[in-house]
């Protein structure tokens, strides 16, 4: 599989370890940076990863920062990309199965390399279930702004 990976400085070591492991597993890995542990801004790398995926340059992505929160927000700013922040394999699997997420985000300060590998494995090995989830996933890229209640919900006066 063709996988893109990006991080901030706090997750640089985990990014390097995951990229090497993925290559060893036979995957093609695009390392989108950074190139060292000097302080960088995670939004820049989240946006770069999202654009890389949206342009079709990779099938899946892995976003890393200290907590995983900031970079996941940055990736999700792109309407064509869905990123799920995960910390264990079940969430990683459900992100694919139910949400057709193309990217997972991990917090390097919150999980170790073994758990990160377990999450990535679950993410890469799980197909999208389709069926009832297709309609819901489509709505993620086309939110009804300004927000309005669903047809079956009553609005408070």
Secondary structure, 3 states (H helix, E strand, C coil): CEEEEEECHHHHHHHHHHHHHHHHCCCEEEECCCCCCCCCCHHHHHHHHHHHHHCCCCCEEEEEECCCHHHHHHHCCCCCCCEEECCCHHHHHHHHHCCCCCEEEEECCCCCHHHHHHHHHHHHHCCCCCCHHHHHHHHHCCCCCCCCCCCCCCCCC
